């Protein structure tokens, strides 16, 4: 691999056992490395499993990982990509009910809402509930609301670090 590199994390919040090896295969294909995740039971969804995996790769790897996992039934995940010089970071969140959400992120992992989205929301300043709804959509609030119980259930779970030399 050549060019600029970044790092990030795959958070699989819930997956049925049958998908676990497929997720590892998909991630390994994108990362061009054998990928073995440490699966643990997901207390927020009995019968489901969770895993976290830190990765290093070329800029854009987060988007490729999100695309590789997108649309699988019963799969909840988030993927982060740290910013790199001259490139924004990103966060991709996916739930079976909502589909996928993408947002740019800053150096601290905060969602960055583009100016045009804020201006479009402000057009509804006279209707506070519509203004709030549009800002919630821009921030991905519905994804945060749905994923929060799964994030909390995974607090303290192990993370496997991936480092590639060469």
C-alpha positions, 0 to 999 in steps of 0.5 A: 500500500502506498499513499497517506494512511489513517487508522480507525475502529470497526465496532460490530455492536450486534451480529448473529453467530452465522455472520461472524466469519463473514464479517471477518472475511469482508474486513480482511478483504478490505484490509488486505490482511487476515482478520480475526475478531474476538467475539463476545456475547452482546448482553443488549441482544441475547444470542447476538455477538459483538467485537471491536477491531482497530485497523490501519490503512489508506485513507478511504478504508472506513468507507470501503469497510462500511460498504463491505458490511452494508445491508446485512440483516440483523447487523449493527455496526459503526466504523470510524476513520481518523482524520489525516493531514488534508483529509476529514475523518468519518463515522459510518453507523448502520442498523437494520431498521435505519440503514447507513448513516455517514458523517464527517468527524473532527480530530476529537470524533465529533460529527461535523455538520456541513454549512449547507445542512445547517442553512437548510435547517435554519430555513425552519427556524420559525418551527422549532420542532422541524428545526430540531428534526432536521438538525437531529437528522444531520447529526444522525441522532436516530442512529445514536439512539438505536445504537446507544444500548449496544455501545453501553453493553460493550463497555470494557470489551477488548479491542484487537489492534491491527498494525501493518509493517512494510 
